[in-house]
Amino acid sequence: MSNSEERLACYNLLAGNEEGTDPMYGNHQTHRNMLSGDSIRDYEIKLPYGYYVSSWNASSDGLYQGIKVYCTNGESLYAPFDCEIIDVNTDENKITLRKDDVQYWYDGSGGTKRDTEVTIANAKLLSGYEKGDTLTEGEEFAKTTAGNVNFHVEIDTDGCGWDYVDPRLVIY
């Protein structure tokens, strides 16, 4: 039952149980897998999104707000959508991508659009790429630096702040 209010709100949104909404389940956007496989589901999950009570995760009250996926060290990473590289932390091998107005739900009026940021840990940019560069969907831009890679996806909820979502909900 951990985080039950948020999970119920997400279910109600997708099921169309909120006043004035139509069902959206199965009617939301997913983005390109950032690894070379056909789907993120082709990879074994080392650590899923959710609550883990351990000393390494104490700062976030035990909620791991991403996924950790087993991969090959040096595996190629691809842009999930047209975006900009907005942050590069070479000390921690982290890269953050951003796109404004990503369309997530198709509701007959152009869809619900949200600013979206994806942070990738255990990755380094390919030579020639730097902060501020723009990428096109599917463009190879980085390589993994370990036997696992972490993906964190944050979506702006129209002025209500930024929320992490389980990357498996928006990456195919």
Secondary structure, DSSP 8 states (H G I E B T S, - for coil): -TTHHHHHHHHHHHHT-STT----TT-B--B--SSSSS-GGGS-EEE-SEE--SGGGGGGTTEE-SEEEE--TT-EEE-SSSEEEEEEETTTTEEEEEEEEEEEE--SSS-EEEEEEEEEESEEE-TT--TT-EE-TT-EEEEE-SSEEEEEEEEE-TTS-EEEE-GGGTB-
